[in-house]
Amino acid sequence: MKRGQLRVLLGAAPGVGKTYTMLEDGKRLLAEGRDVVVAVVETHGRAGTTAVLEGLEIVPRMVVSHRGVELAEMDLAAVIARKPDIALVDELAHTNAPGSDHEKRWQDVNSLLDAGIDVVSTVNIQHIESLNDVVRKITGVPQRETVPDTVLRAADQIEVVDLAPAALRTRLADGHVYPALRVDAALSNYFRLGNLTALRELALLWLADEVDSALKTYRQEKGINSQWDTRERVVVALTGGPEGETLLRRAARIAARSAGGEVLAVHISTQDGLRDSHPGALVAQRTLIETLGGTYHQVVGEDVPSALVEFARSVNATQLVIGVSRRSRLAAALSGPGIGATVVRESGDIDVHIVTHAAAGGRFTLPSAAGALSVRRRIWGFALAILGGPLVTWLLAALRSKESITSDVLTYQLLVVAVALVGGIWPALWAAVLSGLTLDFFFVEPLHTITVDEPLHLLALFLYIVNAVLVSYVVDQAARRARAAQRAAAESEMLATVVGSVLRGQDALQALVSRTREAFGLSAVCLISSAGVVVSSDGEIAPDDQVTSIPVGTRATLELHGPDLAAYERRLLVVIATQFEVVLEHGDLTETASAVGPLAQADKVRSALLAAVGHDLRRPLTAATAAVSGLRSTDGQLSPADRTELLATADESLQTLAALVTNLLDVSRLQAGVLGVHLAEVDVVDVILPALDELGLGPAEVEFDLAEVPLVTADFVLLERVVVNLLANAVRFAPANTLVLISTSHFANVVEIRVVDHGPGIPTDRKDEVFVPFQRLGDTDNLTGLGLGLALSKGFVEGMNGTLQVEDTPGGGLTMVVALPVHQPVATGEDASLGDAPTGTTTQAPSLPGETAREPLPQLEPATSDVNR
C-alpha cells in the first residue's frame, strides 16, 4: 500500500490562522472532488474557525475516561475505517489521554499515513523539540508537548502560516483568539511584541534551513555537483593578514549587487597550527564580517586551496574572493604556483575574484642576525659545531675506506643540520664552512691539503651553506612563531586576569597596578597625578632599577620601576595605560553623578513636599479647626443636627489628616531605607477581599477574574495597601456605568495582579512620571491627597522583590500590573539575600528616587514613585 503524504502548516504562535487555513484548504480540496474529512479540530471557541467548519464532514471523537474525567480524543480506528483521501488533523504535538491507541497525536498521524491516507496537520514553532529550550528562554513558558524534528523533516510539505506580530496583537485585542478576560494578560505576557517577533524569526529560519537541507539532499541523491545559483553566496578567504578587511568589503559589495546575497568568510587553519596567521587580525575581521551581515567559519585542512574550494562547494557558493599573494616574485618562482592559481584551477564553475591589496608582493628577507632564538641556544649551536666537528672527523677517519666518501659527506651534512636546528643560521654557517674544509682536508684527494682540484668540490661547499641557510631559516621562523604565541598567550592571560580582578569587585586601579607589576616582573608600579601618588603596588624599589614613564592621558603618569622593557612590552603598556585612563574617567563621572544626582533629586522632592504640605495638609487641618471652633462657640445655641454635622466634619478631616501624615511618614521611611518588610507566603485572594471591604466596593463597581494561582512571597499588610491604592485610583478614573476589573494570573515563576480601568489613561510620553512623588499629572481638584499613592505602592512592591508597571488597557484606559515572585521555601541562613528571603524574614524596602542606599540595606534598584494620574 502506498504511504500517504503529510503536509504541515507551521505557525509562530497561537492565533496566526493555521487551523483556519487548514480548514479552508480542506474545503478547496473537497470542491475539487477529493474525499476530505475532519479527523480532529480544536476551535478554542473561535467564531471564525467554527464558521469555516460548516460543510466539512467531521469524524465523531471517541470519549476516554481518565480519573473520573471524560476526554474527547481523535478516533483513529474510525478515521482509518472511513478511509478518506485526506484527513485534517489539528495540533500535531497534542498528547492523547491515557487509554488512547498512541501517546502522541503525531503517532496517530503516522498510522494514518501508513494506511495510505494523506494528512494535513498544524503545529506551532514552540512545539518543535530542538527549539523548545530556545522558545522557553524567549517567552519564559516551558512547553511540555513537543514533536521530534525527524517527524517534521519527514513531512512531504511544510508551509509557514505567517502573520505580522502587530497584526496578531490586533487580532488578539479584538477578541478573535482568546476570550476578553484573557486578552490583557496574554498581550502582556506571551504575546509581547518582542516575543512574537523572535518566534516569527525562528519559524522562518527553521523553514529556510529545512529548504536548504532538502535542496542539498536532492542534489546528493541525484549526484548533482554543478553549481545551482539559487542565490548569490560569496565566500571570502581570510589568511589573518592585513588584506582581510579589503577582501571582506569587496565581497560585501559583490553580494549587495544581488538581492538576498550572502557573504561567508572562511579561514583555513592547518592541523599543526603553523600556518601564518594573526589571531588579533582574525578577531577584528570576524567582527567586521558580522557587522556586514555575513558569517564567519573556521575550517581545518592541510591543503589550503582544496579545503577552500571544498568549503565553497559545500555551501553552494557562487563566487570566491581571495587576495593577491603577499609573496615576492622570487619566492613565487622558487615555490611554484601559489594558492590563488590552484584555487582558480580547481574552482570549476565558481567565479574567482583575485583582489589586489596594499600587502601584495611583499619583499623576501632573511632572518635578522639576532634571530628569534635566544643567546643561549646560539651558544649551544657554536659549541655543537666546535665539539661535534672534531668528534665526527675522528670517527670517520677511523672508519675511512675508498667507498666511504658518500657516507662521510652525508655525516657532515647531518652535523650541519643538527647545528642549524640547535643554534640557527650563524652557527650553521660556521659548521658548514668548517665541515667543508675538514672534509676536503681529510677525505678528498690530495689529502691533508685545502686544494680544490674539482669544481664539484666547490659546489659541495656551496650546497653545505645553502642547506644551513634553509634549515636555520625554518628554525628561526618556528622560534619566532613559538615566541609570538607565548607572548600573545601571556598578554591575553594578563589582560583577562586584570579584567577578572575588576569584575570580582576588586578596586580597579589597585588591580591594574598589581597585575601590571606581576606580568612584567617589575619592582613597583605607581600611578602619579599632579596631586601625588594615586595608587601604587607592593614591592621595594632597587637602586639600579630603571624608571619607565607611560603617560595616562593628560592627567596622570604611570611609573614602572624595574628592568628596561622591550618594544613589544611598551606597546602592551600603552593599552594598559588606556585602561587606567578609562578607569579614572569612569571614577570621576561616577563621583560627579553621585554628588549631583541625589542633591538635585532631593531638592526636587523637598520642593514638591513643601508645595504639597502648604496646601494639602492645611485643608483638612483648617476644616477640623473650624469644626471644633464651632462646637466650642458660646454665641449661639447649636441644634443637635448642626452639632452632629460639625462632629462629622471634624472626624472626617482628622481621618484625612491622619492618612496624609501616615503617607508622609512612609515616604520618609522609604527615603531613609528603613521601612520594614515582613516577607511570608501569601494568598493574593486573601489580600484582595479585605482591600475591597476597606474601600466599600462590591460587584457594582468591580468585576473579578481571579484564577487559581500559587502562593507568593510578600508582606500581607503592605500588599493590601498596594491593592487599596490601585483600586481607589482605578475607581476614581473609571467612567460611569463601567466596572473596574481585578484579575490574577500565573506566568512562569511570577504571579500578576491586574487592576484594569477604562478611563482616560496616560499619554505614553508621561508614563515615566506616574510613580514620581507629589505628582497628580494634571489633577486640579486638590481633593485627592498629596499624590503619593502610586509612589508608595511602587516602593512597597519593590521592597517585596516585585514590580509595579503601567500598561495601556486594550480599547482605552490604564492597567496597573503587580508582579510578585512565587513562594519557594528556601533554607534560612546568614547569607540569605533579599531575593531569597525565607518565610517570616524581615527586610528593608528600597529608597525612593534621589536617595542613596544606606548600609546595610540590600542593594535593590531604586524605586520611583507617583500617584494619581
N, C-alpha and C positions, 0 to 999 in steps of 0.2 A: 504494500500500500504506500502510495506517495505521501510523504510527510507534508503537513500543512505549512503555510508561510506565516511568519509573525511580523506584525507591524506595530511599532511602539511610538506613542505620542509622548514626548518628553517636555516637561514644564519646569520653570524655575521656582515656582511657588504655587500654593493652592489659589485657585481663582483665576488663573490665566486663560482658562477655557479649554482644557484638554478633553474633559468629558463631553462638553458641548460639541467640540469638533468631531469627536469620535461618533457621536450620535448623528450629526449631520452627514458625515461620510457614510454611515450605515443607511440613511435614507437615500442618499445618492446611489449607492450600490443596489439598493432594493429597487429603485426606479429603473436601473439598468438590467433588471431581470435576475439578479443574484438572490440566493436564499440567505437572508440575514436574520439572525435572532440576537436578542439582548440576553447574554448569559447572566450577567450581573452588572448593576449600575448603582452608584451611590450619588443621589441627588443632593444630599445635605440640606434639603428643604429649599433649594433654589428654584424660584418660579421659572426662570428661563430654561433650566435643564429639564424640569418636569414637563414643560410645554413641548420641547423638541422630541420627547419620548413618544408622543402620540403618533400612531401609525406603524410603530415597530412592534414585532412580536417579542414578548418577554417570557422567558422560561421561568416558571414559578420556582422560588427558592425552597430549599429544604430547611427545616427547623431543627436545630441542635440544642438539646438541653444541657446546660453546664451550671452546676451548683445552684439549681433552682431557677436559673435564668434561661429563657428561651432566646436563642440567637439564630438569625436568618443568614444562611450561607448559600453560595452557588451550588446548585445540584449538578455535580459533574456527570453523574450517570445519566440524568435526564437529558443533558445537552448532547452527550455522545449518542444516546438513543435517538434523539431528534435528528441528528446528522445534518446540520445546515452546511451551507457553503462557507459562511463566515459567522463567527461568534464574536460579539462585542463584550470584552471583559474589562471592567473598570478596576483601578487600583491594583496594579500588578504586585506591589510589595505587601499587600494585606496578609495578616496572619489569621488563618482559619481557627474556628472554635475547636476545642478538643472533641474528638469523636468524628471529625471530618476525614475524608479519604486521604488528604495530604495536610501537612503542617502549614505550608505556604501556598498562596494563590498562584505564584509563578510555577509551582509544581503541577497545579491543576491545568495550567495553560500548556505545559509540556505534554500532558496526557491528551489534551485536545489536538495538539499538533500531531502527536503520534497516531491519532485516529483519522488523520487526513483533513482536519478542519482548519481553515485559515482563521487567525485570531488578530483582532485589533485591540490593543490594550493601552493603558496610560500609566505614567509614573512621574514622580517629581524628582528633581535633581538631588534632594536631600536623602532620598531612599537608595541611592547608588552606594554600594558597600565601600568602595575605595574613596568616596568623597564624604562619607559620614562624619569623620572626625573634623574635616575642614568646615563643613556646614555647622557643626556644633560650636567651633571656635568663633564663627561669624555671628551666629544667632544666639548662642548660649542655650540652645534647646537640643538635648540629645534625641536621636531618632532610633527607636528600638526595632522598627520594621525596615529591613533592607533587602535589596535584590543583588545577588552576586553579579559582578561585572561581566562574567562569562556568559550569563544568561542574556544580558542586553546586547553584548557584542555578537552573539549568535543570531540576533534578530535579522530578518531579511531587509527590513527598512526601519529607520529611526528618523523621526521628524521632530523638530523643536516647535512647540506652540508658543510663540513669542508675544510678549506684551510689555510695553514700556513700564518701568516702575511707577512713574507718576500716574499713568493711566490705570494701573492696577490699584493704586491707593484711592483713586477717584471712584473706581468700581466698588471698592470696599466701603468707602464712606457713604456711597449711595445705597448700601444695604443689599448689594447683589451677591455678596459672598457669605457673610455671616449675619445673624440677627443683630438688630440695632444695639442691644445691650452689650454685645461683644465687640462692636466696631472700635470703640475708643481704645480699649486695651490692646486690640490687635494692631491698630495703627501705631501705637506707642511702643510695641514690643517686637514681635516677629516681623511685622510689615513696615519697619523703618525703611526710609528711602535708601540708606546705605546698605542695609541687609539685602533688599531686593536687587539693587544694582550689582552687588557681589554675587548673588545667586544666579542672576541672569548671565553674568560673565562666565561663571562656572559652567553653566549649561551649554553656552555657545562654544567655549573652549573644549569641553568634553566631546561635543559632536564634531568639532573641527579635527580633533585628534583621531576620532573614530573614522572620519573620512580619509585622513592621511593613511591610517593603518589599512583601511580597506583598499586604497589605491596601491599601497606597497604590496599587499598580499596578492592582489590581482596581477601586478607586474611580475612577481616572483612565480606565481602559478603558470603564467603564460610565457615565462622565460624572456621577458622584455627587458633589454639592457639599454636601449636607446633612451635619449632624453625626452621627457614629456614636459613641455613648458606650460604647465598649468598656471604657474605664476613665477615671476622673477625671483630666484633665490641666488643672492650674490654671496659667495664665500671669499673672505679676505684672509690671506695667510699672514700671521704675525710671527716675527722672529724674536721679538723682545728688543729690537733695535730702535733707534730714534726715528726711523721712517714709518713706524706703525701708525702714528696719528695721520700722516698724509694718506696712507692707504685706506684707513677707515673712512675718512671724509670723502675720498673719491668713491669708495664703494657705496656710501650712503647716497651720494648724488646719482650714481647709476641706478640704484634701487628706486629712488624717488621719481625717476622718469616714467615708471610704470606703476599704476595703481595697485596697491597691495603687495609691493615688492618687499622682500625680507633680506636682512643682512645677517650673516653668520660669521663671526670672527673665530679663527681656529689657530691654536699654537701647537705645533708638533714637537713633543719632547722625546728624547731618546731614552731607552731603558736604563742606560748608565748615568743619565742626567748630566752629561758633559757637553751637551750642545750649547753653543754660545748664546746666552740669553740674559736679560736683566730683569729680575723679579719686580723691581720697582717700576720699570717702564711697563711691564705687562699689567701690573695693578692699575696704573694710570690709564692704559689703553682699554682695559676691561671696563673701567668706569665710563670712559668715553663712548664705547660701543653701546652700553646700556642707556646712556643719555641720548644717543642717536636712535634708540628704539630697536636695537639688534640684540643678539645673544652671543655669549662667549662660550667657547668649547676648548677643552684640552684633550689632546689625543697622544697616546704613546706609540711610537713607531720608529724602527731603526732606519728604514729607508724613507726619508722625508718626502720626496716627490710622490712616491707610491702611496704613502699614508695620506697625503694631502688630496690626491685625486680620488682615492677610495672614499675618503670622508665626503668629498663633494658629490660623488655618485650616490652615497647612502642617503644624503638629504635631498636628492633630486635637484641639485644646483644647476643653474643655467649659465652662470658666469663665475670666473675665478679672477681675483685681483691679487697679484703678487708684486713685489718690488724688484727693481733692477739690482743685480748683485752688488754687494759692497766690496767685492774683491777687486784687486788691481788687474790690469791686463796680463801682467807677468804671472800672477797667481792663477788666473783663469787658464792661461796657456799651459801651465805646468800641471794643474789638477784636472784638466779636461772640462767637459760641459758641466755647467752648474745646475742648480735646482730649477731655474727658470726654463732652460732649454729642455730639461727632462719632463717638466710639467706640461709644456706645450706639446711635446711628442706623445705623451700618454693621455692627454685630456680628452681626445676624441671629439665629440660634438659639444663639449663645454667650451664656451668662449673664454679665452685667457687674456686679461689685461695686464701688461707689464708696465708698471708706473715708475717713472724716474723720480728721484728724490735727492736731497742735499747730501746724503751719506753714500751715494753710489760711487763705485770705483775708488774705494779707499786705498791709501798708499801702503805697500807692504814694508814692514820694518822688522828688523831683527830685535830680539830682546835686548834690553839695556845691559850695560856691563855689570851693574849690580844685580840685575835679575830679580826674580821673586824669591829665590832661595836665600836662606839665612846664611850668615857668615860661617856659622859652624859647619853647615853642610858643604860649603865650598872648601873649607879647610880639610874636611874629611875626603873630599874628592881629590885634592892635591896629594894628600897623604896616601890614598889608594894608588894614585898614579906613580908616586915616587917609590913606594914599597912594593907594589904589585909588579911593576916593570922588571926589576932585577929578579924577583922570585920566578916570574914566568920565563924569563930568559934562562935562568939556571935549570929549570925543569926541562925546557925544550932542548937546551944544549946537551943535557944528559941523555935524552931520548932521540937525538938527531940521527937521521938517516937520509939517503938520497931521495926517498919517496915522501918525506915528511914535510916538504915545503908548504904544501897546501894546508895541512893541519896547523903548521906554525903561523901562517897568515891569519887563519880563522881564529886562532887562540888570541893573537894580539888584537884582532878586531873585537873579540868578546871583551877583552880588557878595556878597550876604548868605550864600548857601550856601557859597561859597568860603571866606569868613571863618570860618564855623562849622566847616568841615572842618579848617581850619588851627588855629584858636585856641580853639574851644569856645564855651561859652554866653555868657560876658561880652563878648568881642569881637564875637560875632554880634549880641547885643542892641544894642551900641553901633552896629554897622554898620546894623542895621535902622532904628533911630531916625534916624541921620544920613542914610541914603539916603531915608527917607520925607520928612524935612524938605526935603532937597535937591530931590527930585522935585517937591514941592509948590511950592517957591520958584522953580524954573527952568522947569518944564514944564507946570504946571497954572494955568489962568486963575483969578483975575488973577495975572499973572506978577510975580515979584520981591516977593511978599508971602507971609506964613505963614498967610494967611487960609484957613479951610476952609469953603467955601460948601456943599459937598455932603457929606451923611453917608457916601456911598460912599468919600470920601477917608479918613475916619476908619477905615472898615472895611479899607481897603488897608493903612493903617499897622498896624492890629491884626494883619492876616494876615502882614505882614512879620515882626512879633515872634513870632507863633506858629510860622512856618516856621523862624525862627532857633532857637527853643527845641527844636523837634523834631529838627532836624538836629544841633544841638550835643549833644542827649541821646544820639543814636545814636553820634556820635563819641566822647563820653565813655565810653559803655558798651564800645565796641570797644577804646578805650585801656585801660580797666580790665582787660578780659579778656586783652589782649596782655601787660600788665604782670604780671598774675597768672600767666599761663602762663610768662613768662620767669622770674619769681621761683620758681615751682614747679620748673621745669627746673633752675635754678641750685641750689636746695636739694637736689633729688634727686641732682644730679651731685656736690655736695659730700659728701653722706652716702655715696654709692657710692664716692667716692674715699677717704673715711676708712675705710670697711669694707674696700675693696680693699687699702689700705696695711697694715691689720692682718692680713688673710688672707695677704698676701705675706710675712709674717714680720717686718714692722717692729714696733718697740716700740709697743704700743697707745697709751699715754699720749702719747708723743712724736708719733705720727702724728695724734692728736686735736688737740693744741695747734697743730701746724704747719698742718694743713688748716683749722682754725678761723681762724687769723690770715690765711691766704691768702683764704679765702672772704669774710670781712667787711672786708678791706682794713685790718687793724689794724696798729699798730706792733709790738705784742708781746702775747703771751698767757702767763699764768703760772698754774699750779695750786699753791695755797699751802695747807698744812696747819698745824696747831699747831706742828709741828716745823720749819717753814720751807718753802722752795720745794721742791716735789716734782719738778716738771718745768717748763721754760719753752721758748718758741720763740725762734728767732733774730730779730734786729731791734733797732733803737735806739728808745728812748722819747723823744719830743719834749717840750719843756717845756709846750707848750699842749695836749698830749693829755689827753682826759678819761678817767677811770678808771671802768669799769663792773664791778661785782662781782655775780657769779651764784653763789649757794650750791650746793655739790655735796653734797647730803645734810646730815649734821651733822658731817662730818669734814674738809671742805676747802672752799675758795672759789676760784672761777675769776675771775681779774682780767684785764680786757681794756683795753689802752691804745690809744687812737685816737679817731676822731671819735665823736660821740654816735650811738647806734644807734636805728633806728626801732622801732616797736612790734612789727611782724611779725618783725624780726630778733631781738628779745628773746625772742619765742615760740620761734623755732627754737633759740636758745641754751639754753632750758630743756630741750629734747630732747637737745641735745649734753651738757648737764650731767648728765643721767640716764645717758648713755653713760659719762661719766667715773666716775660712782658705781659703775656695774656693773663697769667695769674694775678699779677699786680693790678692790671686794669680791672679785672673782674672784682678784686677786693675793693678797689676804690668805688666802683659802681654800686656794689652791694652795700658798702658803708653809707654812701650818699642816699641810696634808696631807703635804707633802714632808718636813716636820720630824718629825711624829709617826708617820706610817705606817711608814717604814723602821725607826725605833727600836723600835716595838712588834713588828714582824715579826722584826727581827733578834734581839730579846730572846727571842722565842718559839723561833726556830731554835736559838739558843745553849742555851736551857734543855733543848730536846729533845736536842741534841747531847751535853750533859753527862750527861743521863739515859741515853742510848744508850751512850755511851763507858763510863759507870760499870759497865755490865753486859756488853754485847755484846763489847767488846774484852777484858774481864777473863776471860771464859770460855775462849776459845782460848788466851790467854796463860797462864792457870792450868794448863790441860791440858798445854801444851807444857812448862812449867816442871816439872810433876810427872813427866812422862815423862823429861826429861833428868836430873832428880834421881835417879830410879830407876836410870837407866843408870849414873850415877856412884857409886851406893851400893856400899860395900865390905863391908856387914854380912853379906850372903848371896851365894851363888853363883846368878846368873840362868841359867835354861835358855835355849837358843837360841830356843825358841818365845816365852818371855817377852821376850827382848831384841828379837825381831822385832816383837812386838806394841807394845812401847814406842816403837820407832823409827817404826812406822806411825802411832801416836797423835801423836807429836811432829810428824811430817811433815804429817799432816792438819791439825793445829791451826795450824801455821805457815802453811800454804797459806790456811786460812780467815782468819787474821790478816792476811796479805798482801792478800787480796781486800778485806777491810774497810778497810784503810788506803788501798788504791787508790780505793775508792769515796769515802772521806772527802776524799782529795786532789782527786778530780774535782769533788765538791761545792764545795770551796773555790775551785777554778778557775772553776766556773760562777758562784759568788757574786762573784768578782772580775772576771768577764767576760774572762778571758784563756785560755780553753780553745781551742786552735787547731782549726779545722775545715778540712780539705782537700777542697774540692769537685771532683768529677770525674764523668765518665759511668760509671754503674754498672749492671750487670745484676742485678736483685734475686734471681734464681735463684742466681747465683754467691755471693750473701751467705747465702741460706737454708741451702744444703747444708753449708758449714763450721760454721754455728751448730748444726745437728743433730749433726754429728760431735763438737763440743765438749761437748755435753750427753749424748752417747752415746744419742741417740734414734733410733728406726727405725720401720718400718711397724707395729710392735706398739703404739706409743704415739701416733704422729702419722699423720693422714690428709692427703693432698695434693690440692689443686685449683689447680695452677699454670698459669694461662692465659698465652698469649703476649702479653707487654706490652712497650712500648718502654723504652729505657734511661732512667734517672733521673739527676738531678744530686744527688749525695750524697757523703758520706765513707764509704768502704768499711769501715774499721775501726770507726767509731762506729756505723754501721748494723748491722754484725754484732753488736756488743754490745747494741744495742737488741733485735734479734731473739732473742738468747740470753736476755735478761731476760724478755721477754714469753713465750717458750716455757717457760722454767723456772717462771714464775708460773702459767701455764695448766696444765702437767702436774701441778703440786703440788695444784691445787684440782680437777682433773678426777676425777669419781667412778671407782670401779673398773670395769674392763671397758668403759670408754668412751674414745674417741680424741679427741685434740686436732686440730682442723682448721687448717691453714695454707693460705691461698689468696691469689691475686693477681688484680687486675682493673684495667682501664683505663677511666677516666671523664673525658671532656673532656681537659684537659691535665694530669691527675693520675693517678698510679699508686698503688694502695692495696694494702697487705699486711695481711691479716686473720689474727689468731690467735684461734680460737674454742674455747671450752671450754663444758661443760655442768655446771659446778659450781654452788655456791650463789648466785653473783652478788653484787651490791652493791645495797643499798637506794637508791632514787632520791635521797632526801634526803642521802645521804652520798657521792654520786659526785664532788662537788667536792673531797672530801678525798683522793681516790685518789692525786693527784700531790703531796700535801704531804709534805715530807721528814720522816723519822723517825716515820712513821705506819704501823701494821700493821692498823688497822681491826679490832681485836678479837683478833688472833693472840696466843696466850698460850704457845706452845711455846718461845719465845725461842731458837729454833734456826735462824732464817731471816735473820739479819743485822740490819743497822741500819734497814731499811725505806727503802732508797734506790734500789732497782731501778727503779721506775717514775718516781721523781723525776729520776734521771739520764737515763732513756730519753726523757722529755719534753724535757729540756734539750738532749739530743743532737739529737733530731728537729727542734726549732725552730731549732737552730743550722744545720741543713741546709735551712732555709726550708720545712719541712714541718709537719705537725700530727700529734699523737697524741691520739686521742679514745676515749672509753669508750662502748660501746653494749650494750644487752641482747641476748643470744642468743635467737632465737625458740625457745620451749619451755623456757627457763631457762638461765642461765649468763651468761658475760661474753664480750664480743668487744672486742679491742683493735685499733684501726684506725690504721695508719701511712699517712699520705698524703704523697707526695713529688712534686715537680714533674717533668714530663717534660723530659728533657735537650734543650735547644735551643741550639746553639752561637751565641755572640754575639761581636762584635769586642771584643778586650781594649782597655782604656783606663783612664786615671786616674779617670774618672768612673763606672766600672762599679760599680753598687751591689751590695749583698749578694744582692738578689733576682735580679740578672742576672750573677752571678759566672761567669766562663768556666771551662772545664775547667782544672783544676790550680790554681785560685785558693785561697789560704788566707785564711780569715776567722775571726771570733771568735764564739763562742756567746753567747746572751743570758744575763743573770743570773737567778738563782733569785728567788722571791718575797721581798720585803722588802729587796732590794738595788737601789740605783740604778745606772743605766748609767754607766760610766766612759769619758770621752773617750779616744781617738777611736773608741770602739766603735760599731758600727752601731746605729741606733735600731730595735730589734726589740721586739715585745711581750714583756713579762717572762714567763718560763716559770715554771710552778708545778710542784711535784713531790709524789711519794708512791710507796710501793712496794706490797708485798704487801697483799692485802685483809685 
